[in-house]
């Protein structure tokens, strides 16, 4: 099945994570993880912080800001961004929606 989830291992700031990922989105998720890891390392270096939670929150805020700015970007700008980071923005949006749904399902009982 094309939407059946499998698992892949990613590394963010030196820590490994196993995440669910449909096989056809594996490359996009790996590219996204590399992007997030790079952003986390930039923030860790700039802030001289070694607190993973703080780095993760600051990275999330920075990436969310970038995303919100991109929502208003033209299709030409989106293509430029896709070619610069090697990620299909629509695939990333689908993956984020999938992760949000999984987080909601896990956190709802709490």
C-alpha positions, 0 to 999 in steps of 0.5 A, a space after each residue: 500500500 502506498 500510504 502504509 507507514 514504515 519507520 526510519 531513523 533520523 538524527 537531530 543534534 546527535 540524538 537518534 529518533 525513529 519516526 513513522 514515514 510512508 515509503 514514498 515520503 522517505 527522501 523528503 523526510 530525510 531531507 527535512 530532518 537534515 534541514 532541522 538538524 542544521 537549524 538546530 546546530 546553528 541555534 546551538 552555536 549562536 546561543 552557546 546553549 546545550 539545552 536540547 529543549 531550548 534549542 528545539 523550541 527556538 528552532 521550531 519558532 524559527 522554522 515556523 516563522 520561515 513557513 509563515 513567511 513562505 505562505 505568502 510567497 509566490 509560486 516562483 519563490 516556492 520553487 526556488 526554496 524547493 531547489 535550494 533545500 531539495 525538499 518538496 514543500 507539498 510533501 513536507 506539508 503532508 508530512 507535518 499534517 500526518 505528524 500533527 495527527 499522530 501527536 494529537 492522538 497520543 496527547 489527547 488521552 493526557 
